[in-house]
Amino acid sequence: MTTRFVLLQFRHEIYNWRLLTLSLLLKNSVLDRCLFTFNPDCASVSNDFLSASLNTKMKACYPEIKPALLKHASPLITYRELAAHVKHNPSLFILFEAYFTLKQVNYIYITEKIMMAIDAGLPFIIFGQRGTIDELKSRGYRSFHPHIDEGYDLIEDPLLRINAAVNEIIKLNHLS
């Protein structure tokens, strides 16, 4: 199996939008081709921006999804181990940023996760606040457009943005 993606999930809790994204990636066999870290101590699903009914659904399905996530997970790794891995096995980064909407903080919040992908010189898809890629470009960073359709980053509706980003990952997964 060739690793095509790197997805890091270190937190002790999982935001409901991350769980929704992981369940879509799992359903579409993307995690089969991922260096995917998942904290086995991740015991709970946190409420975030999603509707109350979807919060309830994500919390209810977590016990069912967690064993599958753990089955696909690699051990938690350090940045040095990650850098060595991607040096010999270039991958696309799937990035879960700290925040997903501007309701949480009123500015684009960029973390070390994006900088890891940029530092490695590898392409990425960001699950973060709307406009994150434009913010990176305004700071002088280049993206991988047109090789990656970054239109997902401009979609205002969070659920539609998740689906568009997942669809782009699925499309890239099918490339040989």
Phi and psi restraints in degrees (value plus and minus 20) as a CYANA .aco file:
   2 THR   PHI    -112.6   -72.6
   2 THR   PSI     111.8   151.8
   3 THR   PHI     -99.7   -59.7
   3 THR   PSI     103.3   143.3
   4 ARG   PHI    -131.1   -91.1
   4 ARG   PSI     -38.4     1.6
   5 PHE   PHI    -154.0  -114.0
   5 PHE   PSI     133.0   173.0
   6 VAL   PHI    -142.9  -102.9
   6 VAL   PSI     105.8   145.8
   7 LEU   PHI    -155.1  -115.1
   7 LEU   PSI     101.6   141.6
   8 LEU   PHI    -131.5   -91.5
   8 LEU   PSI     108.8   148.8
   9 GLN   PHI    -156.9  -116.9
   9 GLN   PSI      78.5   118.5
  10 PHE   PHI    -121.0   -81.0
  10 PHE   PSI     -41.0    -1.0
  11 ARG   PHI     -80.9   -40.9
  11 ARG   PSI     138.4   178.4
  12 HIS   PHI    -102.9   -62.9
  12 HIS   PSI     -29.7    10.3
  13 GLU   PHI    -152.7  -112.7
  13 GLU   PSI     142.2   182.2
  14 ILE   PHI    -143.7  -103.7
  14 ILE   PSI     108.8   148.8
  15 TYR   PHI     -88.0   -48.0
  15 TYR   PSI     128.2   168.2
  16 ASN   PHI     -82.3   -42.3
  16 ASN   PSI     -53.0   -13.0
  17 TRP   PHI     -89.8   -49.8
  17 TRP   PSI     -51.0   -11.0
  18 ARG   PHI     -89.8   -49.8
  18 ARG   PSI     -60.8   -20.8
  19 LEU   PHI     -83.9   -43.9
  19 LEU   PSI     -61.6   -21.6
  20 LEU   PHI     -78.8   -38.8
  20 LEU   PSI     -66.3   -26.3
  21 THR   PHI     -82.6   -42.6
  21 THR   PSI     -66.5   -26.5
  22 LEU   PHI     -80.8   -40.8
  22 LEU   PSI     -59.4   -19.4
  23 SER   PHI     -85.7   -45.7
  23 SER   PSI     -56.9   -16.9
  24 LEU   PHI     -87.9   -47.9
  24 LEU   PSI     -60.8   -20.8
  25 LEU   PHI     -86.4   -46.4
  25 LEU   PSI     -58.9   -18.9
  26 LEU   PHI     -83.9   -43.9
  26 LEU   PSI     -66.9   -26.9
  27 LYS   PHI     -79.4   -39.4
  27 LYS   PSI     -53.2   -13.2
  28 ASN   PHI    -119.6   -79.6
  28 ASN   PSI      -0.6    39.4
  29 SER   PHI      40.0    80.0
  29 SER   PSI       3.7    43.7
  30 VAL   PHI     -95.2   -55.2
  30 VAL   PSI     -56.5   -16.5
  31 LEU   PHI     -84.8   -44.8
  31 LEU   PSI     -39.4     0.6
  32 ASP   PHI     -83.8   -43.8
  32 ASP   PSI     -42.1    -2.1
  33 ARG   PHI    -137.0   -97.0
  33 ARG   PSI       7.4    47.4
  34 CYS   PHI    -134.2   -94.2
  34 CYS   PSI     122.8   162.8
  35 LEU   PHI    -104.9   -64.9
  35 LEU   PSI      80.7   120.7
  36 PHE   PHI    -139.3   -99.3
  36 PHE   PSI      95.6   135.6
  37 THR   PHI    -120.1   -80.1
  37 THR   PSI     116.8   156.8
  38 PHE   PHI    -162.8  -122.8
  38 PHE   PSI     104.8   144.8
  39 ASN   PHI     -90.7   -50.7
  39 ASN   PSI      96.7   136.7
  40 PRO   PHI     -85.0   -45.0
  40 PRO   PSI     -37.6     2.4
  41 ASP   PHI    -104.5   -64.5
  41 ASP   PSI     -16.4    23.6
  42 CYS   PHI     -87.8   -47.8
  42 CYS   PSI      75.6   115.6
  43 ALA   PHI    -115.6   -75.6
  43 ALA   PSI     -40.5    -0.5
  44 SER   PHI    -158.2  -118.2
  44 SER   PSI     141.1   181.1
  45 VAL   PHI    -125.1   -85.1
  45 VAL   PSI     106.7   146.7
  46 SER   PHI    -111.6   -71.6
  46 SER   PSI     122.8   162.8
  47 ASN   PHI     -88.1   -48.1
  47 ASN   PSI     123.1   163.1
  48 ASP   PHI    -159.1  -119.1
  48 ASP   PSI    -149.6  -109.6
  49 PHE   PHI    -105.4   -65.4
  49 PHE   PSI     -36.0     4.0
  50 LEU   PHI     -89.4   -49.4
  50 LEU   PSI     144.5   184.5
  51 SER   PHI     -83.4   -43.4
  51 SER   PSI     137.2   177.2
  52 ALA   PHI     -78.4   -38.4
  52 ALA   PSI     -59.4   -19.4
  53 SER   PHI     -87.0   -47.0
  53 SER   PSI     -57.9   -17.9
  54 LEU   PHI     -92.6   -52.6
  54 LEU   PSI     -54.5   -14.5
  55 ASN   PHI     -77.2   -37.2
  55 ASN   PSI     -66.9   -26.9
  56 THR   PHI     -82.0   -42.0
  56 THR   PSI     -63.7   -23.7
  57 LYS   PHI     -83.5   -43.5
  57 LYS   PSI     -64.2   -24.2
  58 MET   PHI     -84.7   -44.7
  58 MET   PSI     -61.5   -21.5
  59 LYS   PHI     -84.5   -44.5
  59 LYS   PSI     -57.4   -17.4
  60 ALA   PHI     -89.9   -49.9
  60 ALA   PSI     -55.6   -15.6
  61 CYS   PHI    -107.3   -67.3
  61 CYS   PSI     -32.0     8.0
  62 TYR   PHI     -77.5   -37.5
  62 TYR   PSI     -65.5   -25.5
  63 PRO   PHI     -78.5   -38.5
  63 PRO   PSI     -50.0   -10.0
  64 GLU   PHI     -96.8   -56.8
  64 GLU   PSI     -57.9   -17.9
  65 ILE   PHI    -102.5   -62.5
  65 ILE   PSI     -52.2   -12.2
  66 LYS   PHI     -74.3   -34.3
  66 LYS   PSI     -65.5   -25.5
  67 PRO   PHI     -79.7   -39.7
  67 PRO   PSI     -57.8   -17.8
  68 ALA   PHI     -86.8   -46.8
  68 ALA   PSI     -59.1   -19.1
  69 LEU   PHI     -84.0   -44.0
  69 LEU   PSI     -63.9   -23.9
  70 LEU   PHI     -84.4   -44.4
  70 LEU   PSI     -54.4   -14.4
  71 LYS   PHI     -82.0   -42.0
  71 LYS   PSI     -57.4   -17.4
  72 HIS   PHI    -106.1   -66.1
  72 HIS   PSI     -32.6     7.4
  73 ALA   PHI     -97.1   -57.1
  73 ALA   PSI     123.2   163.2
  74 SER   PHI    -111.2   -71.2
  74 SER   PSI     142.3   182.3
  75 PRO   PHI     -81.2   -41.2
  75 PRO   PSI     134.0   174.0
  76 LEU   PHI     -80.3   -40.3
  76 LEU   PSI     115.3   155.3
  77 ILE   PHI    -144.6  -104.6
  77 ILE   PSI     139.8   179.8
  78 THR   PHI    -105.5   -65.5
  78 THR   PSI     147.2   187.2
  79 TYR   PHI     -80.9   -40.9
  79 TYR   PSI     -58.8   -18.8
  80 ARG   PHI     -82.1   -42.1
  80 ARG   PSI     -62.7   -22.7
  81 GLU   PHI     -85.8   -45.8
  81 GLU   PSI     -59.5   -19.5
  82 LEU   PHI     -83.5   -43.5
  82 LEU   PSI     -65.3   -25.3
  83 ALA   PHI     -80.3   -40.3
  83 ALA   PSI     -61.1   -21.1
  84 ALA   PHI     -85.2   -45.2
  84 ALA   PSI     -59.6   -19.6
  85 HIS   PHI     -83.0   -43.0
  85 HIS   PSI     -70.7   -30.7
  86 VAL   PHI     -92.0   -52.0
  86 VAL   PSI     -42.6    -2.6
  87 LYS   PHI     -83.6   -43.6
  87 LYS   PSI     -58.4   -18.4
  88 HIS   PHI    -119.2   -79.2
  88 HIS   PSI     -29.0    11.0
  89 ASN   PHI    -166.7  -126.7
  89 ASN   PSI      53.7    93.7
  90 PRO   PHI     -73.9   -33.9
  90 PRO   PSI     118.3   158.3
  91 SER   PHI    -161.0  -121.0
  91 SER   PSI     146.2   186.2
  92 LEU   PHI    -113.3   -73.3
  92 LEU   PSI     112.2   152.2
  93 PHE   PHI    -104.4   -64.4
  93 PHE   PSI     112.2   152.2
  94 ILE   PHI    -124.9   -84.9
  94 ILE   PSI      93.1   133.1
  95 LEU   PHI    -128.9   -88.9
  95 LEU   PSI     102.8   142.8
  96 PHE   PHI    -116.4   -76.4
  96 PHE   PSI      85.9   125.9
  97 GLU   PHI     -96.3   -56.3
  97 GLU   PSI     149.8   189.8
  98 ALA   PHI     -84.9   -44.9
  98 ALA   PSI     -57.7   -17.7
  99 TYR   PHI    -146.1  -106.1
  99 TYR   PSI     131.2   171.2
 100 PHE   PHI    -136.0   -96.0
 100 PHE   PSI     -38.7     1.3
 101 THR   PHI    -152.8  -112.8
 101 THR   PSI     142.9   182.9
 102 LEU   PHI     -99.3   -59.3
 102 LEU   PSI     -22.8    17.2
 103 LYS   PHI     -90.2   -50.2
 103 LYS   PSI     -48.2    -8.2
 104 GLN   PHI     -99.4   -59.4
 104 GLN   PSI     -65.9   -25.9
 105 VAL   PHI    -157.8  -117.8
 105 VAL   PSI     128.2   168.2
 106 ASN   PHI    -116.2   -76.2
 106 ASN   PSI       7.7    47.7
 107 TYR   PHI    -165.8  -125.8
 107 TYR   PSI     142.2   182.2
 108 ILE   PHI     -93.5   -53.5
 108 ILE   PSI      99.7   139.7
 109 TYR   PHI    -122.2   -82.2
 109 TYR   PSI      94.0   134.0
 110 ILE   PHI    -129.8   -89.8
 110 ILE   PSI     109.9   149.9
 111 THR   PHI    -132.1   -92.1
 111 THR   PSI    -197.0  -157.0
 112 GLU   PHI     -84.0   -44.0
 112 GLU   PSI     -42.5    -2.5
 113 LYS   PHI     -81.7   -41.7
 113 LYS   PSI     -64.6   -24.6
 114 ILE   PHI     -85.0   -45.0
 114 ILE   PSI     -60.7   -20.7
 115 MET   PHI     -84.8   -44.8
 115 MET   PSI     -51.0   -11.0
 116 MET   PHI     -82.2   -42.2
 116 MET   PSI     -64.9   -24.9
 117 ALA   PHI     -86.0   -46.0
 117 ALA   PSI     -63.4   -23.4
 118 ILE   PHI     -83.5   -43.5
 118 ILE   PSI     -63.7   -23.7
 119 ASP   PHI     -80.6   -40.6
 119 ASP   PSI     -56.8   -16.8
 120 ALA   PHI     -99.5   -59.5
 120 ALA   PSI     -30.9     9.1
 121 GLY   PHI      51.7    91.7
 121 GLY   PSI       6.8    46.8
 122 LEU   PHI    -131.5   -91.5
 122 LEU   PSI     131.2   171.2
 123 PRO   PHI     -88.6   -48.6
 123 PRO   PSI     141.3   181.3
 124 PHE   PHI    -171.3  -131.3
 124 PHE   PSI     136.7   176.7
 125 ILE   PHI    -143.4  -103.4
 125 ILE   PSI     109.4   149.4
 126 ILE   PHI    -125.6   -85.6
 126 ILE   PSI     106.5   146.5
 127 PHE   PHI    -120.1   -80.1
 127 PHE   PSI      73.7   113.7
 128 GLY   PHI    -174.6  -134.6
 128 GLY   PSI    -181.7  -141.7
 129 GLN   PHI     -85.5   -45.5
 129 GLN   PSI     126.9   166.9
 130 ARG   PHI     -78.3   -38.3
 130 ARG   PSI     110.8   150.8
 131 GLY   PHI      73.1   113.1
 131 GLY   PSI     -12.8    27.2
 132 THR   PHI     -82.0   -42.0
 132 THR   PSI     -61.9   -21.9
 133 ILE   PHI     -85.7   -45.7
 133 ILE   PSI     -61.6   -21.6
 134 ASP   PHI     -80.6   -40.6
 134 ASP   PSI     -58.5   -18.5
 135 GLU   PHI     -83.9   -43.9
 135 GLU   PSI     -61.5   -21.5
 136 LEU   PHI     -81.8   -41.8
 136 LEU   PSI     -63.8   -23.8
 137 LYS   PHI     -82.1   -42.1
 137 LYS   PSI     -58.3   -18.3
 138 SER   PHI     -86.5   -46.5
 138 SER   PSI     -40.7    -0.7
 139 ARG   PHI    -111.6   -71.6
 139 ARG   PSI     -17.4    22.6
 140 GLY   PHI      80.0   120.0
 140 GLY   PSI     -18.8    21.2
 141 TYR   PHI    -104.4   -64.4
 141 TYR   PSI     127.6   167.6
 142 ARG   PHI    -121.1   -81.1
 142 ARG   PSI     133.6   173.6
 143 SER   PHI    -131.3   -91.3
 143 SER   PSI    -191.2  -151.2
 144 PHE   PHI    -125.1   -85.1
 144 PHE   PSI      -0.2    39.8
 145 HIS   PHI     -90.0   -50.0
 145 HIS   PSI     113.8   153.8
 146 PRO   PHI    -116.6   -76.6
 146 PRO   PSI     -13.6    26.4
 147 HIS   PHI     -87.9   -47.9
 147 HIS   PSI     -50.4   -10.4
 148 ILE   PHI    -138.9   -98.9
 148 ILE   PSI     108.1   148.1
 149 ASP   PHI     -95.4   -55.4
 149 ASP   PSI      89.1   129.1
 150 GLU   PHI    -114.0   -74.0
 150 GLU   PSI      -7.1    32.9
 151 GLY   PHI     -79.1   -39.1
 151 GLY   PSI     -46.6    -6.6
 152 TYR   PHI     -76.8   -36.8
 152 TYR   PSI     -52.8   -12.8
 153 ASP   PHI     -86.4   -46.4
 153 ASP   PSI     -38.8     1.2
 154 LEU   PHI    -119.1   -79.1
 154 LEU   PSI     -22.3    17.7
 155 ILE   PHI     -96.1   -56.1
 155 ILE   PSI     105.4   145.4
 156 GLU   PHI     -93.5   -53.5
 156 GLU   PSI     -63.2   -23.2
 157 ASP   PHI     -89.2   -49.2
 157 ASP   PSI      99.9   139.9
 158 PRO   PHI     -78.5   -38.5
 158 PRO   PSI     -60.6   -20.6
 159 LEU   PHI     -88.6   -48.6
 159 LEU   PSI     -59.4   -19.4
 160 LEU   PHI     -86.2   -46.2
 160 LEU   PSI     -55.4   -15.4
 161 ARG   PHI     -85.6   -45.6
 161 ARG   PSI     -62.1   -22.1
 162 ILE   PHI     -79.5   -39.5
 162 ILE   PSI     -69.8   -29.8
 163 ASN   PHI     -81.7   -41.7
 163 ASN   PSI     -60.5   -20.5
 164 ALA   PHI     -86.1   -46.1
 164 ALA   PSI     -60.8   -20.8
 165 ALA   PHI     -87.2   -47.2
 165 ALA   PSI     -62.3   -22.3
 166 VAL   PHI     -82.3   -42.3
 166 VAL   PSI     -61.5   -21.5
 167 ASN   PHI     -82.3   -42.3
 167 ASN   PSI     -56.3   -16.3
 168 GLU   PHI     -87.0   -47.0
 168 GLU   PSI     -59.0   -19.0
 169 ILE   PHI     -84.5   -44.5
 169 ILE   PSI     -63.1   -23.1
 170 ILE   PHI     -81.2   -41.2
 170 ILE   PSI     -63.2   -23.2
 171 LYS   PHI     -80.0   -40.0
 171 LYS   PSI     -65.6   -25.6
 172 LEU   PHI     -87.1   -47.1
 172 LEU   PSI     -53.8   -13.8
 173 ASN   PHI     -83.8   -43.8
 173 ASN   PSI     -50.6   -10.6
 174 HIS   PHI    -102.2   -62.2
 174 HIS   PSI     -30.9     9.1
 175 LEU   PHI     -91.3   -51.3
 175 LEU   PSI     122.1   162.1
